[in-house]
Amino acid sequence: MRILLVEDEDAVATPLVDALTRRGLAVDRARDAGEAQDYLAAMDYAAVVLDLGLPDEDGIDLLQRMRAQGDSRPVLVLSARGAVDARILGLNGGADEYMVKPFDVDELYARLQAVLRRRDGHVGRALRCGALEFLADARTAYVDGRPLTLSARETELLELLLRRAGKVVPKRVAEDQLFGLGGDLGSNAIEVYVHRLRKRLEDGASGARIETVRGVGYMIVPAP
């Protein structure tokens, strides 16, 4: 699951990115509102963690613009503004959660998971295809109750495909989700992970199959 962190302070952003990555999230970081808008336009993020004190624009303005444009992605505001009126302004501006700096990373992660469960009903549920079951919260796949051993990127690719089961995931979207925008990729990096995941599903008798839609992307469907 990939999220966007909008935070200009390295002292806050660097350890937070590391902490969230260790908890199984993929994190892109924007340093100001303008960069955040570019990321939001290019990537289908599961959620946004937004600082308000940005160098080019108040984060509240960015948040209100997102909502005015119909962007319903969950937003967790992270700010040094702890007064009640500031928190009310953030929540009324469209934030799903509001946390005050300094903060506890475990609490931030728990609130982020809660926001995702509230906003997107399938986040907390099992995703299924054939005999394959994927528990998003635990980030674990099972075949008929038996755990399926996957690497971190194989797990991320499987979740991406299952959330769009029966629909094509464009190759560029898969690359961005697995490696981040602007990642330094070999020409066949995504094909390597698709091949590995496809083989694991076949070896595990999962009843799910990854199809390649030539020139477009990939799709997971029940095996015949």
PyMOL commands that set and color helices and strands:
alter all, ss='L'
color gray80, all
select helices_A, chain A and resi 10-22+33-42+59-68+84-92+105-119+152-163+171-179+189-203
alter helices_A, ss='H'
color red, helices_A
select strands_A, chain A and resi 2-6+26-30+47-51+75-79+97-100+126-129+132-135+140-143+146-148+169-170+208-213+217-222
alter strands_A, ss='S'
color yellow, strands_A
deselect
rebuild
show_as cartoon
